[in-house]
């Protein structure tokens, strides 16, 4: 179950932690794609990057939420 993050007595959504992690993973993937010169092969770059962020966000939520199958 997702738990609230408490900072200075204020409760925040756990997405406050998950969003930066997903953003860093997306930025790292984007850097690697540009470094390998594969970004030219992507048809719609903006849509690809948004979908990559959403996939990394879903993966981060799944891995850090503590659910065990």
Beta strands, then each sheet from edge to edge (+ up, - down):
strand 1: 5-7
strand 2: 10-12
sheet 1: 1+ 2-
end
